[in-house]
Amino acid sequence: MAFDELQPAAFIPDATTGPFHADLYTLAFPAAWREPVLDLYRSGQSEAKRGRIKEVPIRKLNSLIRTVAPDLVTVDANASFDPAKPWLYSRTEYPTHLLARLVHAWLRSLAPSLEAFQRFRETARTLDVNSLSWQLETVDLLEHDLSPGGTCMPTERLYRVLPEILADRIAAQPPYEFCGERVRFHRVAVDARARGAELMSWPPLKHRTKVKDKEAQKRYGTERTWYYSAVITVSLRTVPFSPIPRIYLSSRIRRWVSGPVSMTGTRRVSAYLLTGDPFITDVDHPTIDDGERPGASRDEQAGRFAVAQFAWNPRTRQIEWRQGGPEGMLARVGAIDNLPAADVFAKEPDTWIDGRDDVEGAASYHTMMGWHGVGAGLMPAERRRLTEWAGAALAPEFVPAPPLARSTISQNPSTHLTPKVAVPKKNATEEQIANVVAKNELIDLDNAIRRREFTAFALDGRDLTAVLLYQSTHMRDQLITAAEASLALANYRDATGPDLWGWAAPDLRVRIHARELGALGAPLGSAERPPKKGKEHVNAIGERRTAVAARMRDLAADLGETTVITFVELDGRDKFKPRTTDPKFAIRLGCADVDMVSQFFTPAEQNPDDDDDDSQFRVSAAWADGLRQLGMRLVPQHTLTEKIPDNLNQLAFWIVKRQVTGDTERAQFTPVAVLIRPGQKCILGRTSDMTEWVPYPQLLVALTGQVRPEDLSTAEQQTKAVAAFVQNILYTMRGTPTLVVTHAQNTRNRWPWLKNPGLLPDRIQLGNGPAQRIKMFGQNLRIARVATNDRDETPQWWAPKNKESGGISKGLWKPDGNYSNRVFYSTSSKPGTHTLSVESTKLTHRINSKNQEEIRPGKNAWNPELLEITMLGFSDDIEAEYGAMFLHQQRLAEDYRDALALPLIQHVAELTSQYGLPHDDEPDEPLDGPDGEADTATEVE
C-alpha cells in the first residue's frame, strides 16, 4: 500500500518550552592520575606492547560498575583525566569507600601478576582513591554547538546523560497497555560505549511450542516454553545540516535462553540480573530520574537490571563470570558470593526467571545458539503504539519529529526482465490459473535467456567453467538444475555427468565439473585437538589452503581448461565447534591461490523428500551469487531522463578491515574502490596496490588473505592512506560525470569528514587536510553519503494508518524543513516471502478481523530500515533530489529477489569483505540481543 508520509520514531525539542536542566552529582578522575595509571598498566604488558599503549583502559571498570552498581551512569568509554569531563553521574552521592573498592579492584586487574603486586600498592597509595569526591552540578541537557555545516553538535556527555534521564521517565510511567493487557518496563545498565539508555519488559513474556523430536521430549515434555522481553532503546542523535538534536526510540525483542546455554568457544554470554539488594553491600540506590512516582509499589519502583557476562575459561575448564574467579574484580569487591554460580546459571538460567536466591534474571539468547521458538522483531502497528507510549514521557521538553514526505519523482527504474503475472487467488477457474502459470513459464524462459546474455557479456568471450565440490548427489543435482534453469540451457546440453555437465548455447558455453568435496570439507585440526585461536589456527588454515590449491591445480591439469569459479557444498557454521575448525576461509584461500572465486552453500537440512526442504531455493541463490561474483549484474536503468547524465560513473569506497583480536589474530586494513562504468562489460575494482582498474572477480581474488602491513597499524597512518587512495581515484575520474557513494559506518573512522559535523554541502575534506570545494576534484563530481540503521543511527518508522496502526511503504522520502534539503531517506517494501500482517503483535493480544484474540510471538517480524542519503556537491535542491532518487532506484536490482539494503554500487563494494575476512571473524563481543544484535559500542557523530 502506498502512503504519502512516514513517521520516524524520533522526537525533537519543543521550541516553546524553556531550558531543560538537571542537578546531578558528578565525579571525574583527577588529572594527576593519568601517568601513574598508565605506568601501572604498561608494567603488566610485554615490551612490544608498552609503546603502543596510549590510553587508560577503563572498559573493565565500566563493565564492573554495570554489574555491581548498575544505577551509576558511566560516560567515558576511554578514561579522561579532565575535571571538566566527569566520568560518573548520579542523582545522589554514591558512597566513596565503595567506589574506592571498585577502583582498587580495577587497578589490580591492570597488573594482575604476583610480581606486580608491589607496583599496584604503590600506585594505589599515590592516587589516594579514598579522596575522590562528588561535585553537584547543574547540567544543561540541551547544550550544543553548530558545526561549520550547520549540524547540531551536542555536548559529548549528553549522549549518555540525556537518554538516561529520559529512560527513567519512561520507566516511571504506568505500564504499556493494549487490549486490556499490561507490560511493565525496567531500566537496564548499559555500557558507556553504547551511548544511550535501555529499558526492558519484565517479567518476560512466554510462548509455548509443541516438541516433536523424541529426544527433546525427554527433556521438555510435549511442550516447550520460550521466554522473551521487549526492549526500548533511547539515544541522542543528529542529522546532517540540521541544528536540532533528536531523540530516537527504538524497540525490539530480546529472547532468553530456555534450557542449558549453548556455549560457543570462549564467547561471552550476557546475564541480566535484577535483585532487591546490590551485589556489593552497604550501598544505597542512586539513580538519575525525576523522583519516585507517587503511589507506586516497591515492585513498580524496582531498580535497574545489572548485566554480568559469563564464558568458558579454557585455563580452568569451567564456566566463570568474566571478571570472576579468585583473582577477578568481582571477587576483589566481594560481589562474587552474591552472584549466582556461573556454571549453575549456565545450565539452568530459566530457573532464575521467576526468582531464585533473591535474584531474578535470564541469559540472553543469540542465533548462534540454535533455533528459538520466538521470532525476532516487532511489526509497525505495535511498534507505533509502544513508541507513542514511551514518547509521552518525553513531554513537555520533546515532541514527535515532523513526518517525512514522499518524493513526487518517479520511484521505480525500468526493467531488464519481464515481471511475472500474479496468479489469481480468488474467483479464478482452474483454466485461468493454468493459463497464468503457462504464461509465467514463458516469462521465466525469456528472462533466463536475457540473463545468459548479460553473463556472456560479463565474461567477454570466455567460457563459464566451474568446479562443483559436493557432499551429496542431491545437492549436486540441485545446483545443476539451478544452473540450467537460470540461463535457459536445457536445449543446449551436450554432457550429462557423472563428472561433467556441459551446455553449448550460441552465446555462452557452460561447463560444470563435479567432484566430491571429501576431506577438504572436514573440520580443521583433529577431532582430539581442534586448533587454538592464533598461531595454531593460522597453521591449520595454511595446511588446508595448500591442500585445496593443490587439488584445484591437479584438477585443472586433468581437465585442460581454465575454471573461473568453484561452488562448494559445506556444512554451516553450527556444525564446526569450536569455530576455529571451520574450513570455509581456508577453502576460499586455496581457490584464490589458483585465481578462482568461490561460492558456498549448505547441505539439505531436511530429508530431500520433505515438503519443507528448501535446498532448491538455497542452491538457486548460491548459483546467482556465483554469477554476480563473476561480474554479471543487472544494473537498474533509471527513469530520470536528462536529469542523470548518460555517461555517469558510479564509484563506491569501502574499507575491508579486521581487528587483531579475530580468530587468526591477523589484522587487515584495505581500502577498496568499486566502479560501474557505462558500457563496461564487467564491474571493476581497485585497491591502493593496483595501478589500474581490474575486473571484479580479480579484485575479490586479490583481497583474499591479505594481512595489514606494519606501516598501517595506527589510526593516523590509516587516515593518511585512505586520503591518498581517495584522492588518487578521484583524480582518475576528473573527465567524466561521477557519483561517489560512501558508507558512514564503514568509513568515517578513517575519513573523518564523513561524520555528521564534518559534512559541508559543497566541500570535501581528505584526511586531516583542509576542506576544499568538491568541484576542485572535477566539475561533474557529486558525492552521496549513506548511513544505515546500524546501532540505531537512523530512526525506526511506520506509515501512519488510522489512529493507532502503522503500515510499510517503499519510496524516497524527504524531511520537512529547509535545513534538511540535502538529506533524503529510502525505504523498501516487504520481502516477497514475508506475509505477516502489519497489525500482528507479540507483547499483547489483539482482536483480529475475525473478532478473535491473536498474538504471533513465533513469527519473525520485519520492517525495512530507513536508509539516510546525504547529497553533497549538487547545484540545487532539485538536482540533489534527483540524485537521491537515482540511488533509491539502484536498490531495486532485478537479479535479487528483494530490494537491496544499499544502492547496488555500495552493495557490491560491501561484498568485498567476504573475501577479505575469515568466515565469522568478528570481534569478541558478548552473545547478546536478537539475531546477533549485541550490546556493542555505538559510534556517535
C-alpha positions, -999 to +999 in steps of 0.1 A: +000+000+000+013+035-009+014+061+018+022+098+014+042+101+046+062+082+071+065+089+108+100+084+123+103+072+159+121+105+166+115+134+189+128+169+189+130+197+215+098+218+218+109+253+209+081+267+231+094+253+263+121+268+285+156+254+293+160+218+303+183+214+333+191+187+359+211+188+391+234+158+391+264+147+412+295+142+390+328+126+396+360+130+374+393+113+376+420+138+388+444+148+360+474+137+382+461+101+380+468+096+343+505+089+342+506+066+373+477+045+360+493+043+325+527+033+341+509+006+361+491-007+330+523-007+309+542-026+336+519-056+332+524-058+294+552-072+272+579-049+260+564-049+224+530-037+237+542-010+261+550+016+234+516+012+218+496+019+250+483+055+248+450+053+267+440+041+301+417+010+297+386+020+317+363-005+299+369-032+325+359-008+353+328+004+334+318-033+330+323-040+367+301-010+376+274-023+351+273-055+372+276-043+408+265-007+407+240-006+378+224+027+389+256+047+383+260+062+348+294+059+332+300+084+304+336+079+292+344+048+271+380+059+275+392+075+307+396+113+305+416+129+333+399+162+330+379+178+358+357+194+332+348+160+318+332+139+345+333+101+343+303+093+366+269+108+370+244+101+397+214+118+414+229+111+449+264+106+462+275+070+458+295+060+489+331+069+483+345+039+503+326+015+480+337+034+449+373+031+462+368-007+463+358-008+427+387+014+416+412-006+436+400-039+420+403-023+386+439-011+393+448-046+404+435-060+372+458-038+351+488-056+365+475-089+379+508-108+383+522-115+417+554-097+407+533-065+400+516-065+434+540-041+450+537-018+420+499-019+424+502-010+461+525+019+454+501+032+427+471+029+449+488+049+477+499+076+452+464+080+438+447+082+472+414+068+458+396+075+491+400+112+484+376+111+454+346+134+460+314+141+442+305+175+428+270+188+424+265+204+390+235+218+371+237+202+337+222+218+306+206+188+289+202+207+255+237+222+254+252+221+219+272+239+193+268+241+155+293+227+130+305+248+101+279+230+080+251+239+105+248+205+121+239+202+158+268+191+179+255+182+214+280+183+243+297+149+244+284+138+278+248+143+268+249+112+246+248+092+278+232+115+304+202+128+284+190+093+273+194+081+309+171+108+323+145+103+296+146+065+301+140+069+338+109+090+329+096+062+307+102+036+334+082+057+359+051+057+337+021+034+342+028+001+322+022-001+285-013-014+279-032-027+249-064-048+247-065-050+285-030-065+289-002-046+306+036-048+301+059-032+326+094-019+318+125-017+339+158+001+334+189-018+323+225-008+330+243-003+297+280+000+289+294+035+284+302+026+248+265+021+240+260+059+242+223+056+251+199+041+276+178+010+277+145-003+291+133-039+291+100-055+299+099-078+329+087-104+339+094-119+305+065-130+282+060-167+274+054-186+242+048-224+241+055-246+211+050-283+206+080-306+208+082-331+180+117-345+185+116-376+208+150-368+224+138-333+232+106-346+246+126-365+272+139-331+285+110-307+279+079-329+275+054-324+247+055-286+250+084-262+255+082-227+270+102-199+254+108-165+271+112-131+256+111-094+265+105-061+247+134-037+247+133+001+242+165+020+234+167+057+239+195+075+220+206+111+212+213+116+175+219+143+149+210+147+112+234+164+087+228+201+083+201+202+110+206+225+140+182+204+160+191+173+181+169+142+180+159+115+205+154+082+188+132+055+204+140+020+191+120-011+200+128-047+195+126-082+211+152-098+233+149-135+235+160-156+265+177-190+267+153-218+276+172-247+290+210-250+291+231-223+275+248-234+243+283-221+248+304-213+217+341-214+224+351-185+247+325-161+235+307-143+263+270-146+272+252-118+290+231-125+321+205-098+330+200-098+368+175-080+390+179-080+427+164-062+457+199-059+472+231-049+455+258-074+448+282-053+470+270-044+504+265-011+522+251+008+492+221+029+486+203+031+453+214+062+435+197+069+402+192+096+376+155+102+375+128+127+383+118+112+416+096+083+425+061+081+411+036+088+438+016+057+449+039+033+431+046+000+449+081-013+456+079-037+427+069-009+404+100+011+416+124-018+414+160-009+405+176-015+371+189-047+357+226-054+363+244-071+335+272-097+340+289-119+314+300-155+317+321-176+294+341-208+292+375-204+307+399-229+288+425-225+315+403-236+344+380-256+321+350-241+339+322-216+331+330-184+350+318-149+354+340-128+330+355-108+359+351-135+385+375-162+397+397-160+427+417-131+412+389-114+393+375-080+401+341-094+412+359-114+438+380-085+450+350-063+456+332-090+475+304-095+449+312-130+436+295-147+465+263-127+460+260-136+423+246-169+411+272-196+405+281-191+368+282-228+359+249-234+376+233-203+359+246-215+325+230-250+330+195-237+341+192-200+335+154-201+332+151-212+368+160-176+378+132-160+357+107-163+384+132-156+412+159-178+428+182-169+458+166-134+458+177-128+422+156-126+391+172-129+357+179-147+325+206-154+299+204-136+266+199-157+235+219-154+203+212-170+169+245-189+172+229-210+200+204-226+175+167-223+169+144-202+192+107-206+194+102-168+194+107-147+163+127-115+162+113-080+157+080-061+160+056-052+133+048-015+127+014-012+143+027-025+176+059-005+173+039+026+168+018+021+199+049+012+220+068+042+207+040+067+213+035+053+249+072+058+256+073+091+239+046+105+261+072+105+290+094+129+270+069+157+271+069+186+275+105+191+266+103+168+235+076+164+208+074+140+179+095+149+149+076+160+118+067+132+093+087+126+062+070+134+029+071+112-002+091+124-032+070+131-062+097+119-086+091+086-104+101+059-079+108+028-100+135+020-125+128+005-159+133-033-161+157-056-179+135-086-172+098-091-176+078-092-144+056-123-138+019-122-138+002-125-105-016-158-100-052-151-091-062-164-057-100-158-056-128-164-080-105-179-107-112-211-126-086-238-130-082-229-166-075-193-158-049-203-132-033-228-157-031-200-183-013-177-159+011-204-149+019-212-185+025-176-193+048-172-163+068-202-176+074-184-209+084-153-189+109-173-169+124-187-201+127-152-217+142-138-185+167-167-184+178-160-220+183-124-211+203-133-180+225-155-202+232-126-225+243-105-195+265-133-182+282-138-216+287-100-218+304-100-184+327-130-193+337-112-225+340-143-247+353-167-220+335-200-212+317-202-179+337-231-165+330-241-129+340-267-104+314-282-080+327-298-048+297-316-034+289-338-004+256-353-016+243-362-051+210-345-041+227-311-037+248-317-068+218-323-089+200-293-074+228-270-085+229-285-120+191-279-122+195-243-110+223-235-135+203-249-164+171-230-155+189-198-146+205-194-181+179-213-203+204-240-211+180-271-213+180-273-251+218-270-253+231-297-230+259-317-245+273-336-214+254-352-186+275-363-157+285-380-136+316-358-135+308-333-163+277-314-172+280-292-203+260-268-224+268-251-257+244-222-262+250-199-292+262-171-270+277-189-240+295-223-234+290-236-198+309-264-181+304-277-146+329-303-133+316-321-103+338-338-077+332-349-041+344-325-015+358-352+007+384-344+033+387-308+021+354-301+039+364-318+072+369-297+104+404-280+107+428-298+131+419-332+145+389-345+165+411-349+195+427-314+192+409-286+175+433-256+167+436-229+192+429-193+183+461-176+170+491-194+156+476-229+156+445-217+138+467-199+112+487-230+106+456-252+103+442-227+077+475-228+059+476-266+057+440-268+043+447-239+020+477-257+005+457-289+001+428-271-017+451-253-040+470-285-049+438-303-057+424-275-078+457-273-098+457-311-104+421-309-115+428-280-139+457-300-154+434-331-159+406-310-174+429-290-197+407-258-193+407-228-170+379-227-144+367-194-131+346-203-101+342-231-075+309-240-059+313-257-025+287-276-006+299-271+030+282-276+064+271-244+081+290-228+110+268-245+136+285-278+126+320-265+133+326-261+170+348-245+181+346-221+152+384-224+146+376-257+130+355-241+102+374-247+069+354-222+048+381-195+048+409-220+041+389-233+011+384-198-002+421-190+002+430-222-017+407-213-045+421-178-047+456-192-050+446-206-084+428-174-094+393-187-087+364-171-068+343-194-046+307-196-036+294-218-007+261-234+000+249-256+029+236-292+026+199-300+028+187-297+064+157-320+060+150-352+041+151-343+004+116-357+001+101-335+028+079-306+018+100-283+040+132-290+020+144-255+009+176-267-008+164-258-043+159-222-032+193-220-014+212-236-043+195-213-068+205-183-046+241-197-045+243-200-083+230-164-087+256-152-062+283-170-081+273-153-113+275-120-096+310-127-083+319-132-120+308-096-126+273-103-140+250-076-129+216-063-140+223-026-132+189-008-127+181+016-155+169+048-141+138+067-153+150+102-145+156+112-182+180+141-188+184+148-150+211+120-149+240+120-174+240+090-198+278+085-191+275+087-153+301+066-135+291+051-102+320+049-078+319+034-042+345+033-015+348+006+012+373-004+038+379-041+044+391-043+080+397-069+106+409-064+142+439-083+155+415-098+181+399-121+154+404-158+153+436-156+132+450-127+152+460-111+120+447-076+113+437-062+079+431-028+066+424-025+028+406+005+012+387-006-019+371+013-048+344-003-070+333+012-103+302+007-125+312+024-158+285+027-186+293+003-214+319-016-194+313-054-197+322-061-161+321-042-127+356-030-119+375-027-087+408-014-074+429-012-042+458+011-034+483-016-046+468-016-081+478+007-109+446+003-129+411-010-127+406-047-128+375-069-133+355-075-101+365-113-098+401-103-100+396-078-072+380-104-050+409-129-055+434-101-047+417-093-014+418-129-001+441-135+028+457-100+029+474-090+062+477-054+073+513-041+068+531-026+098+530+009+082+492+009+085+490+000+122+480+034+136+448+055+131+469+083+117+486+061+092+453+046+081+437+080+078+465+092+056+463+060+035+426+065+029+430+101+020+458+093-006+437+065-020+406+085-024+425+115-039+442+092-065+409+076-075+391+109-078+419+122-100+414+094-125+377+103-127+380+140-134+370+139-170+336+122-167+304+127-146+309+107-114+286+099-085+307+088-055+289+067-029+304+064+006+292+045+037+292+064+070+295+035+095+322+017+075+345+046+065+342+076+088+367+064+114+394+068+088+377+096+067+365+120+095+348+143+070+321+117+067+309+123+103+279+145+106+297+175+120+323+173+092+299+174+063+296+206+042+271+209+013+297+218-013+331+208+002+352+177+007+380+171+032+405+143+028+423+131+059+432+159+082+437+183+053+417+215+047+382+214+033+381+221-004+354+227-030+342+195-044+345+210-079+382+212-074+382+174-079+361+177-110+333+199-123+310+169-127+318+152-093+289+145-069+291+127-036+265+108-016+269+095+020+246+067+031+240+058+067+222+027+078+202+018+109+232+000+124+232+008+161+200+028+157+217+057+138+187+062+117+152+061+133+127+033+131+095+043+114+059+035+104+035+048+078+006+063+098-026+043+094-057+050+113-052+063+148-030+036+163-019+014+134+011+016+111+020+003+077+050-003+054+057+016+023+087+018-001+099+050-016+122+081-013+113+105+014+123+140+024+120+158+057+101+190+063+123+220+068+148+239+047+178+228+068+175+192+056+171+198+018+201+177+010+191+147+033+168+120+020+155+086+032+150+055+012+128+025+022+120-008+005+088-029+005+083-061+024+102-091+010+081-115-011+084-142+015+072-120+043+034-125+049+030-114+085+003-088+089+015-053+099-011-055+127+005-086+143+015-084+179+040-100+203+036-081+235-002-083+240-031-100+222-051-081+196-085-086+182-081-097+145-105-093+116-124-124+127-130-108+161-107-133+178-078-128+201-045-133+184-008-130+192+021-141+170+053-143+190+066-173+170+069-153+138+098-132+127+087-096+122+104-074+096+104-037+090+125-020+062+152+002+077+154+039+069+184+044+047+197+080+051+212+095+019+231+129+022+238+145-011+269+167-015+282+189-043+248+193-060+240+227-076+205+229-061+178+211-041+161+197-072+194+182-086+201+167-052+166+151-050+171+135-084+205+122-074+189+107-043+161+091-064+188+076-087+204+059-057+170+047-044+163+031-078+197+015-076+185-006-047+159-023-069+183-046-088+164-073-107+189-101-102+180-101-065+146-113-052+141-083-029+154-048-027+190-043-016+199-027+018+222-003-001+224+011-036+239-015-059+273+000-062+277+002-024+263-033-020+289-047-044+317-028-025+305-042+008+306-077-005+344-074-009+346-080+029+335-116+023+369-122+006+390-100+029+378-115+061+377-151+075+343-167+080+326-151+111+358-135+121+342-110+144+353-090+175+350-109+208+317-093+218+291-109+240+264-131+226+236-107+232+205-093+217+182-106+190+197-121+158+232-112+167+225-076+177+250-073+206+251-046+231+281-031+213+295+004+212+276+029+192+298+055+175+280+088+178+286+116+154 
